[in-house]
């Protein structure tokens, strides 16, 4: 039970620190400022591995470029985490693109389009009800 709390506390710390690094630590031009945000961090139970989920705004080309920049910055991110977060061993860091926000937006727009398409049908039904 205590280890679960520790794992989630470490995940939250990593999320906060990596978010800070994205704002003003990573010097790679491919990692555009304001275009990347950390959505979640998944830390293994033994605190040896951290999957950092990032949401990237932009075209497919920009997303691929940003992911390449993040992958090349993993060494820097890991060493910075080692300095900022007090752990016996700094976890291995892996960046994973999180497309859940994108999928959610797509689902919402499909639902909105469905609703718009149904409106004329409902109006036709209202007219038929009045005639009866």
Secondary structure by P-SEA (a helix, b strand, c coil): caaaaaaaaaaaaaaaaaaaaaacccccccccccccccccccccccccbbbbbbbbbccaaaaaaaaaaaaaaaaaaaaaaaaccccccccbbbbbbbaaaaaaaaaaaaaaaaaaaaaaaaaaaaaaaaac
